[in-house]
Amino acid sequence: MNHLKHHTRHANPAKPSPGADSNRRAISLLGWLRRAAPPLLALAALLILWFELQGFDVRALHESVRRLPVATLLGLQALALTAVFSMVLYDWWVGRWLKIGLPLARLIRYSWVANTMNNLIGLSGLAGSGIRILLLVRDGVTPRVASLHSGVIMLSVPVGLSVLVPFILAQGHANLLPAVIPQWAVLTVLIACAVYLPVFLALASSRAVLHRVLSGETRIGLAGGVTLVGISALDWLLAVIVAWCCLAAFGARVDPGLFLSAFTLAATLGIVSLIPGGIGVFDASLLAMLTRSGMTAETALAGLLIFRLVYYLVPWLIGLYLGSGLLTRAESPMLGRLARQWQDNPLLGLLRLPLHFLATLGVRLLSLLIFATGLVLLVSAALPALEERIERLLLVLPLPAIEISHFLSVGVGVLLIALSRGIGLQARSAYQVAMPLLLAAALLSLLKGAAAGLVLFPLTVAGLLWLRRDAFYRLSYPLFGKRGLLWLFALVASVAAYILLGSWLHTEELAESGLWLQSEPHLHVARYLRSLPLALLVLAGWLAWGLFRMPRPSFPPTDAGALIQARDWLETHGGGTFAHLLFMGDKHLLYTEDGRCLIQYKRIRSRLVALGDPMGAEQGFGRALLEFRDLADRHDLDPVCYEIANEHLHLYHDCGFALFKAGEMGQVPLAEFSLTGRRNQSLRTAVNRAVREGLTLELLQPPLDAAIWGTLEAVSDAWLRERGVGEKRFSLGAFDRDYLSWAPLFVARQGPRIVAFASLTPSYLGRRELGLDLMRHLPDAPYGTMDFLFTRIIEWARDEGYTWFNLGMAPLSGVGNIRYARPDERLAGLAYDYGSRLYNYKGLRSFKEKFHPVWQSRYIAYPLYRPLPMLLVDLAALVAGGYRRILSKP
């Protein structure tokens, strides 16, 4: 009886635990909050800015920032760097607690990179946590310890705000945004923030709670929790002091207690927003509260801009320099293992998507800097130049030189924005063009009398770009696609914003006629008007170059010479199930560096699709897959392997691929094939009937004469017309005389008349496997013709000494019919069960079942976290010969 109880207790080990279910629900809820909060709070921020900046004077802001003494700016910068450096205390204390043992200098470097990147990118601590994990794991720290380290810091950073909230409530400052955010909503946010303090201390004190949230096997302890609270409070107080000093530098007089309340509320809203750095939400909230306390909008905005500069931008540039080369790889098995480890963790499960983004954060941020440099040039060109600077320049430069520098800076700005996408995708050509443009931007800014900061900024960006020069290895990248369209929108929007900004700043002067032909030191509007055609011309020229002249992926052609070379290689090294299909000539061929393996592939949209497993020596398959991934990566294409066998799935897993079952392939064991026996009675009856109808089988060896070709083409055309389909491609052969000439054909004759034919696909190097490709017959062919044709060819293959006969795929067969199958596979299973109107899935499998094959699963391997539905559409279009042919008849 006890044995029975023990057996029952373990009978269903695959059943998910209640804890796992609740974790998944928590991740789902947090995911919905991540999607819903940013757009709502961003919209609220835009409304606040719209109302607060009514009547705003851009010239006054420009003048205030320009008149800030350099010594004051340097003092603010030193204070801000000290405040940011204090954040190293998080990593120092948690590192000692976990006994990580990294050298202090390296820990400080990693901490600075993570903290400054997190300040800029934010995502409520997700960015900093992901960066810490990636840096620590690459330094040998185990993923579990690294995730615990970063998770504790992620939970510790916001707790300092909880310490400040009671002060706000005690001072009665909870209604700082009347008529903007309801007081009940402000109180809700503040109380929720205050409650986080006891929650954090409970988390620190309980081993069970810490394990639940972060999979930790230890506890921080109450004393450790209080220490982290103190570090966090110091961190936030230093940030408040820096922001207050930035405002004071412009003469603002604001009560420290009131400012502390306003900053705390704005920072809380910024964290809740999940917007990178809280940009927009934090600034708009704080600006609204400061203006309602009596401060002018120009002074408040000037102080906030300097705060963003000294506390966010400059430390981030230092972090980008320190992190040069640390975050540059988009794909790695380590990244996949980390993401899979956290998928059931309610806190770190949110890191799955940021990790993939953060893996190449170094170059992505460089692309953001290039984009920002272009925007700065455009804004600088739209703003009126200071007349005293123009007068000083005229002492050493003629006016035409100043006019030309202003004119050209607009074109350089548009080009830098356009190049930012190529920089983010690590394109070598984009780097080679961006470097001289950045130097030109600095020179042109100097010649037109811009502030020293506008001259140094492109030089700094050029220096950072040069440090990462080895990261630019891609030869090309897709211009369009989801990411490309977003970039295109940003490019067009930037030029449109330049036009609108200049029109707004020069509204009164634009009413005068003939200005664009005049050239005087004080005529800023004329310089603006002359630059508009150039901005539009550069934009149109770039788009035209991208459409018609942009470097496209260059793959080796598959001409007659390449096919002869491939045939010789196959006869020496062997092929596989799909080896013969390379003679269609519609795919490119990748030979590995050692010459032991061969992969056939084809591009569709932003994907590079390989057909089947690598061919050749099995010992080199893993290396071949890596070389294929590298080839796709050099052109920013997604590598996909279509209809791969299950013998080598571990290699695809090790190379970072996800797997989706595409269906099953029927393989007939020829040694066991016979028409005798009861189970073969229906097949035997069909064959005997075909023989009585006068059908005979004939093997045709190429070359064939023109009359035979004409007859075969007529049979093929009639078969296609009857079914209303077009020729397939890629994983199936088409009726093409050049292709069919590479192997023998079988024809079924009724007397002298050819009524059906089938083409063979040998596997090369030995007689392990033989398959069929094209199988076509006349509409009036005798009943059972295809049964006869298949049976006789199978018998011939058996007599010739082949081991297996390949009947081809039964798409979606056996997909999603297991209780624990993935949701997307269950959906594909429904298509198999109910999609007969589009494709006769069940009928195809039923026909092949007559020959009693062994069904072997076939899979699609694709990069982790790529959307599967569009991938399946692309593969269907690749096989069908185009997207329009997927559902429509030719």
N, C-alpha and C positions, 0 to 999 in steps of 0.2 A: 504493500500500500504506500509506504514512504517512497519507494522507487517510482511509483506512478505519479505521486505528487511532484517529485523532482523533474520528471520528464515533462509533465504538463507545464511546469513553470518556464521551461526553456523551449517550448514547442514553437513559439512564434517570435524568434529573436529580432526579426526585421521590423516589428511593429514600432512606430515612432513613440518615444516617451512623451508624457504630458509636458515635461520641461522643454523638450525640443519644440513641441507645438507652440507653447507660449512664447519661446524665443522667436520663432518665425513670425508669430503675430505681432510681437513687439517691433521686429525689424520692419514688417509691413507698415505698421502705424507710423514709425519714425520716417519711413520712406515717403509716406503720404504727406507728413508734415514738411519734409524737405521740399517737396514739390509745391505745396500750397502756400507756405509762409513767404518765400522770397517775392513772388509777383505781387501779393497783396500789400506787403510792407513797402515794396518799391513804388507801387502806385500811390500809397499814402505819402511817401517822401516827395514824389514829384508834385503832388498837390500842395504840400507844405511849401516847397521851394517856389512854386508858382505864386502863391499868395504873399510870401515873405519878400520876394524880389521885385515886387511891383515898384516901379520908379527907381530901380537900382542903377547906380552910376558906375559904369565900367571904368571910365577914365579916373574916377576918384580911387577905385580899388587899385588900378595900375599905378597911380601916383603914390599911394600909401606903401605898397610893396617896394617900389623903387627907392623910396626915401629911407627905408630901414637901414640903419648903420651896419656896416660889415662886421664890426666888433660885436654888436648885439646878436647878429645872426650866428656868428661863430660860438658865442656863449650859449645860445639856445641849442645849437647843435651838440656841444659838449654835454650839456645837461641831458639831452635826449639820448645820446649814446650811453651815458651812465645809467639811465632808466632802463634802456633795453638790455644792457649788460646784466642788470640785476635779475633778469629772467633766467640766467644761467643757474641760479640757486635751485630751481626746480630739478634740473637734470643732476646737479651735484648731490642733492639730498637723496633723490630716488635712486641714483646710481650707487650711492653708499649703502642704501637699504637693501638693494638687490645684489650687492657685491658684484657688479658688472666688471670692474677692474680695468676699465679703459684709462689710458693716460689722461691726465687732467687737461692738457692742451687739446687733445683730440676731442674730448668730451665738450670742452668749451666751443670748439669749432662746430661740432654737430649741433650743439644747442643753439648757437647763434644762427646757423643756417635755418634750422627748424622754426625758431621763434620769429625771425624776420619774415620768412616766407609765410608763416601762419598769420602774422599781423597784416600782410598784404592780401593774402588769399582768403584767410578766415575759414569759412564753412564751419563755424562754431567749434574750432579746434581740430576738425578732421584733417585739414591740410598738414598742420604741424605734427599730428600723431602719425600720419602716413609717412611723412618724411623721416621722422625719428626711427620708425620701424625699418624702413628701407636702409637707412645709414647704419643702424646697429647690426642688422642681419648681415649686411655685406662685410661687416667687421668681425664676424664670427660669433656674435651673440645669438643664442637660439631664438627661433621665432616666438616661442612662448614667453621667454623673459623679455624680449624686445617689445612684444605687444603689451605685456603687463606694465613695463616702464612707461611707454607712451600713453597707455590708457589711464594710469594714475595721474600723470601730468595733465592730460586732457580734462579729467574730472576736477583737478585742483585749480586750474586757471580761473574759472568763473566764480569760485567760492569767495574770493576777495570782495566781489560786488555785494555778496550777501551780508558781509560785515558792515558795508556802508549803508545798506538800505534802512536799517533802524534809525540811523541819523536823519535820513530824509523824512521819514514818517514823524520823528520827534520834532523836527523843525517846521512841519506843516507845509512841505514843498511838494506834495503829491499832485497838486493841480497846476503844474507848470505849462501845460499845453491846453488851455481852455479853448473850446470851439474848434479844436483840431483833433484831439483824441479824448474821448469821454473819460471823466475822472474814474469811473468804475473800471474801465479797461486799464488805466494807469495803475490803479491800486491792485488789480489782479496780477499784473506783471510784477510789480514790486513785492507783493506778498509771496508770489511763487518763487521769486528770487531769494527772499529772506528765508523761506522754508528750506531752501537747498543747503543751508549751513548745517542744521541738525541732521539732514539726510546724509551729507558728506561725512560727518563725524561718525554716524552709525555705520556707514559703509567702511570707514577706516577701522572701526573697532571690531567688526564681525568678519570672521574668516568665511562663513557661509555666504554672506551677502557679496563679499569681494569675489568669491569663486563664481557666484551666479552671474555677476556683471562682467567680470574680466577673466574668468577661468584661472584666477590666481589660487595658489595652494597655501598661501600664508595670509597674515593680516598686517595692516599698517600699524595698528595700535592707536589708542586715543592720543598719546603724546605725539606720535608721528603725524596724526591728523591735524592736531593743533599747530604743529610746526608748519605744515603745508598751508594751513589757513593764514598763518602769519606771513609766509612768503608771498602768497597771493595778494594779501592786503597791501603789503609793501609795493608790489608790482603795480597795482592799480593806483595807489596814492602817488607814486612817482609819475605815472602817466598824467594824472590830474594836475600835478604841479607843472609839468612841462606844458600842457595845454593852457593853464592859467598864465604862465609866464609869456607864452606866445601872444596872447591877447594883451597882456600888460605892455608888451613891447610896442604896441600901436596906440598906447594911451588909454586903453579900456580900463574902466574902474568898475569892477564887479565884486560883490561881496563873496569872500571865499566859501562861506557855507552854502550860499545859493548856487555858486558855480559847482561845488562838489555834488550837490543834489542834481543839478542839470546834467552834469557829465555822467553820473551814475545811471540816470534814467536813459540817456541817449545810448550809452554803452550797452545797457541791457537790451534795448530794442535792436541795436546793431547785431548782438549775438543771436537773438531770437530770429532775426531775418534770414540768417544763413547766407547772406550776400557777401561776396569776398570783401574782407576788411570792413564790413558794415558800411561800405561807401554808399552815400546817398541817404540811407536811413539814419545813421549816426549824425552825419553832418546836418541834414535837414532838421532833425529833432533838436540838436543843440543850437542851431542857428535860430530856430523859432523861439526857444526859451530865452536866448540871450537878447534878441530884439524886443521881446516882451518885457525884459527887465530894464529897458531904456537904452540899450546899446544900438548904434547905427548898424545897418546891414553891411555896409562897406567895411567897417572896422571888424565886425564879427567874422565876416568871410575872409578878410585878410589874415586874421589870427588863425583861423582853421586851416587855411592854405599853408601857412608856415608850419603849423603843427603837423600836417600831413607830410610836408617836406622833410622836417628834421626827425620826426619820430617814426615815419613809415618808409619814405622813399630812400633817403640816404643810408639808413641801416640795412635796408633791403639790397641796395646796390653793393654794400660791403658783403652781405650774405651771399649774393650772387657770385661775387668774386671768390669767397671762401668755398662755396659749393661748386666751383667750376669743375666739371668732369665727374661729379658724384651722382648726378641724376640725368642720365642721357640715354638709357636703354629702354625702349618701349616694350619689348617682348623678352621675357626670360622665364625659364621654368620656376625660378625662385618666386617670381611674382604670382604665378598661378598657384603654387603651393601655399603661399601666404593667404591668398584670397579664399582658397578652398577651406583653409583652417578656420577662418573667421565667419564662414557663412551662417553658422547657427548662433553666433554671439550677438546679443541684442545691441551692444555698444559698438564693437569693432566690426560687426557685419555691415555697418554703414560705410566702412572704408573700402569696400570692394571696387566701386567705380573710381573714387579718388585715387586709389593706388595705381590703376592703369594710367591715369592722367599724370600723377606725380612722378611716375618713373622717368618721364622725359621733361620734368619741370624746368630743368636748366635751360634748354633751348626754347621751350615754350615761353618762358619769361623773357628771353632775349628777343623773341618775335614780338612780344608785347612792348618791349622797349623800342624796337624799330618802329612799330606802329605809333607809339607815343611821340617819338622824334618827328615823324611826319606830321602828326597833329599839331605839335608845338610850332613847327615851321608855318603851318597854315594859319594858326591863331595869331602868331606873331605878324604875319603878313596882313591879316585883317585889321589888327589893332593899329591905331594911329601911332606913328613914330614920334618920339620926343624931339621937339624942334632944336633944343640945345645940342643934342647929340648929332643931329644932321648938320648943324652949323659947325661943330668941331670937326666932323668928317670932311666937310667942304674945304677945310684948310689943307688937307693932304690928298683928297680925291676929287676928281671932277664929278659933277652931278650925274652925267650919263652912267658912270660906273656904279653909283648908288642905285640908280633906277634899274640897271640891268641885274644887280645882285638881288634886289627885291623881286624882280620878275622871275628870275631863275629859281629862287628859293621856293616858290610855289610849285614849280614843276618837280623839284627835288622832293618836296614834301609829299606830293601825290605818289611819286615813284616809291618812296620808302614805305608808305602805307601798303602799296601793291606788293612790295617785296616781303612784307612781314609774314605772309602765309608760307612762302618758300623757306624763310628762315626757321619758322616753327616746324616745318617738315624736314629740316636738315638737308636742304638741296644745295649742292656745291655751287651751282651757277648763281643762286640767290646770294650766297655769301660773297662770291667774287664781284657781284655788282654792288652789293650793299656797302662794302668797305669804302670804295672811292666816293660813293654818294654821301656817306656820313662825314667824311673829311670835307667834301664840297659844302655840306650843310653848315659845318663850323665856319668855313671861310666866308661863305655868303652871309651868314649871320653877323660876322665881324664887319664885313664891308658895308652892310646896310645899317650899322649902328645899333645892333641889338644889345641887350644887357649881357654882362659877362657870363651869367648862368646859361643863357641860350647858346653861347659859344662853347662852353665847357661840356654841356650835356651831350651833344653828338660825339664829341671827342671821347667822353667817358664810355658811351655806348660802343664806339668803335674799339676801344681798348678791351672791353668785356667780350665783344664778338671775336676779336683776335685771339683771346685766351682760349676760346672754344673752337678754334679753326679746324681741329681734327674731328670734330663731331659732325661736320658737314660732308656726308658721303653719298647722299642720294643723287641719282642721275636724273630723275624726273619725278613728277607726282601728278595725280589726276587734277585737272583744273576744276571740274565740277563734281557733284556729289553733295551729300548733306553738309559736310564741313566746308566744302568749297563755296556753296551757295551762301552760307553764313558770312564767310569772308568777303564774298562779292558784295553782299548787302552792306557790310561795314565800310567797304571801300567807297561805294557810291554814296552812302550816307555821310561819310566824312567830307567828300567834295561838296555835297549839298549843304552840309552844315557850314562850310567855309563861305559859300555864297550867301546863305541866310545871315550869318554873323556879320559879314561885311555890310550887307544891305541894312541891317538893324543899326550898326554903328554909324553909318554914313547916310542915314535916311534923308536929312535935309540937303546935303551937298549933291546927292544923286539927281535932284530935280534940275540942276543946271545942265545945259547942253554943251557938247564939245569938250568935256573935261578930259576924256581919255587920251586926247592928243596933246594936252598941256603937260609941261614938266617944270615944276617949281618945288623948292624945298618944303613948302608948307602944304602942297597939294597931295595929301595922303589918299584921298578918294580916287585921284587919277591913277595912282599906282595900283590901287585895288582893281579898278575897272580894266586896266590893261592886263592884269594877271588872270582875269576870268577866262578868256579864250584859251590861254595856255593850260589852265587846270582842266578844262573840258577836253582839250585836244590830247593831253597826256593820258587822261582817263580812257578816252576812246582808243587811243593808240595801244595802250597796254592791253585792253580787252581784245582788240583785233589781233595783237601778237599772240595772246594766250590761245585764241581760237585757231589760228592758222599757222603760227610759227613756233609755238612753245615746244620745247623738246619732248617728244613722246617716247614711251618705253621702246627700246630697240632690241628686238629679239632676232636670233639667227633665222634666215629664211629656210623653208623646207622645200628646196627645189629638187630636180631630178638627181643631181649629184649627191645631195644630202640623203636622199632616200636609198641610193645605192650603197652609200657608206653605212647607213643604218641597217640595211639587209646583211651586209658583211659582219657588222658588229653582232647582230642577233644570232647569226649562224655560229658565231664563236662563243658568245657569252650566254645565249639563251634569252627568251622573252617571258611572256606570261599570257594571261587571259586576253589582254587588250593589245598585245604587242603588234599584231598585224594591222590594227587600225591606224597606226602612224603613217601607213602608205596612202591614206586619204590625202595627206599633204596639207591638212588644215590645222595642224598643230606644230608647235615648235619643239625642238629636242634639246634637252639639257644633259650633257655628258659630265659626270663628276670629274673632279680634278685628277683622280687616279685612273680614270677610264674604266672602272669596274662596273659602274651602274649608269642607267639611262632613264630619264623621266620625260614623258611627253606631256605637254601642257598647252593651254590656250588662255588668252585674256578675254574677259568680258567685264565691261564697266570697270569697277575698281578692284577686280579680283583676278588672281592668276590661278587657274584650275588645272590640276594634274589629273590625268586619267589613270586610275588604278595605282597599284603599288609600283615602286621602282623596279626596274628590270635589271637582271644581271646577278652579281654575287650577293647573296643574302647578308654576308658579313658587312657589306658596305651600305646597307639600306639606311641605317641611322645617319651616317655621314651624308648620304644623298638627300635625305629629308632636310637636314640643316642647310645644305647648299641651296635647295629649292626655296626655303624660307628666306635665306639671305638674298637670293635673286629677287623675290617679291618685295622684300624690305627696301632694297636699293631703289625701287620705283614707287614706294609707298602703296603697294597693292596687298590685298589680303590673300595669303596662300590658302588654297583649298585642295583637298585630295578627294576625288570622287570615285565611289565604288571600290573601296579598298577591302581586302580580305581580313579575316580575323586572326590570321597567324601572327601578324606583326603589330597588333594594336598597341602593345607596350611601347614600341618605338615612337608612335604618334603621341602617346601620352607623355613620354619623356621630352619630346620636342615642343610641348606646350599646346597641343591641339585638343579641342573638345570633339566629341563624337556624336553622330546621329545615325541611327540605323536607316538605310535607304531601301532595304528590301532583302530578298534572298535570291541566290543564284543556284540553278539546278545543275548538278553534276551527276552524270550517269556512270556508275562503275562498270566498265565494259566487260570485265571478266565475268560479271554476273548477269549480263543482259541476254535475254532469250525470249522468244515468242511462245514458248511452251508454258504450260501451267494454266490454272484456272484464272488467276488474276490478270493474265494477259489476253483473255478471250476476246474482249471488245477490240483491242488493237489488232489482234490476229485476224478477226473478222473483217476489219476495215482494209487491211493489207490484202487479204485474199480477194475481196471484192474489187480492189483496184487492179489486181492482176487479171481478173476476169474481164475488166473493162479494157484491157490491152495496154496497161501502163508498163513501161520498162525504164530502167535507170541507166544513165550514160555519164561517164566521167570525161570532162573536157579539159584538156591541158592547154594553157596559152602558148603561143598566140592563136587567137581565133580569127576566122575570116569575117569579112564585112557582113555577109548574109546572116551568120550566126548572131553577130552583134545586133543587127537590126531586129531579129526575132526576139532576142532577150529583152531589148529595149521596149518592144511592143508589149511583151508580157508585163514588164515592170510598170509601164504607163497605165495599162489597163487595171492593174492591181491598185495603184495609187488613186485612180479616178473612182474606182468602186468604193473605196473607203473615204474619199474626200480628204486626203491628207497630203502633206508635202514630204519631201525627203528629210530624214533626220540627219543629224550631224554628231560630231564629237565622239560619243560612246557607241554610236552605231554607224555602219557604213551606208553609203548612198550609191545609187546606180551611176557609176562613173567608170568609163572604159579603162582609164589609166589605173584606177584603183583595183578594179576587178582583174586586171592582167597580172597581178602579183601572185595569184594563187589559183589552183584548179577550181572548177565549178562542176556541180552535178546538175543534170537536166533530167526531167521526167518527160518521156515521150508517150504519146498515144498514137501508135503507128509512127509515121515520120514527123508528126506534128509535136512541137515542144509546147507543153501546157504548164510547166512549172520549172523553176530552177532554184538552186541554193548555192551561195558562195561559202567557201571554207576559210577559217581563220586558224592557221597553225600556231603553235606556241614556240617553235624553233628549238634547236639543239636537243634532239631526242624526240621521243614520241610519248611525252607524258600526257598531253591534252590536245584535243582537236575540238573546234567549235564551229558553229554556223553563224553567219552574219545576215546577208540578205536572203529572204525566203519569200518568193513571190509566185503567184499562179494566175492563170486566166480565170475570169468569172465563171466560164462554162466548163472548167476542169471537172473531171469525174469526182464523185463523192469519195472522200478518203485519200485524195491525192497527197495532201500534206502528211498524213499519217504514213503513207507509203514512202514518201520521200525521206522523212526523218528516219524511219525504221531501217531502210536499206542503207542510208549513209552511216547510221550507228553500227550496223553489222559490218559494213566495209571498214570502218575505223577499228573495230574489234579485230578483224582479220589482219589488218595492217600492223597490229601490235601496240596501238595506243592504249593508255591506261584509263583515261577519263574522256568523256564526251560532254562538252559544255553546251547546255540548252539555253544559256543566257539568263537575264534577270527576270524576276517577277517583282516589279516595283511595289514598294510598301507592303509586301507580303511579310507577315510575322512581325509587323511594327506596332507597338503600343497595345498588344493583347495580353500583357502581364499586369497584374494589379499594381505593381510598384513602378511601372514605366513612367517616364517623364511626361509632363503635360503636353509638350509639343509632339511627342511620339504618339500619345493617345489621340491627339487631333489628327495626325497622319493616318492612324488606324481607322478613324471614322471615314476619311477620304477613301480608304481601300474598301470599306464596307458599303459606302453609299455613293461613291463617285463614278459609277459605271457609265453614266451619261457622258462624262468627259473622257474616260479612258477605261477600257475593259480589263481592269486589274484582275478580277476573279476569273474571268474567262481565260486569260493568258496563263494563269497558274494552273487552272483545271486542265488545259490542253497539255501542259508539260508534265502534269502528274501521271499521264498515261504511261510514261517511260520510267516511272519509279525512280526518280533521281534522289540523290542526297542533297538536301537543301542547306546551303551555307550562307550565313549572314554576310551582307556587304554594308559598308558604312561610308559616311561622309565625314572627313576630318576638316575642321575649320578652327580659326583662332578663338580663344576663349572670349566670351562676352560680346561676340558679334551677334546682331539680331538674326535669328534663323529664318523667319518667314521670307525676307527679301533675298536671302541667300538661296532658298529653294526656288524662288521665282527666277533668279539669275541662271541657276543650273537648268531649269526647264527651258528657258530661252536659248541657252547654249546648245542643248540637244535638239530643240525644235527648229533652230536656224533663225531665231529672232523673236522678239517679244510679241509681235503681232500674231505669230503662228501658234502661241500657246493655246489660245482659245478659239481663234478664227480659222476657218478653212482657207487654203490657198486658192 
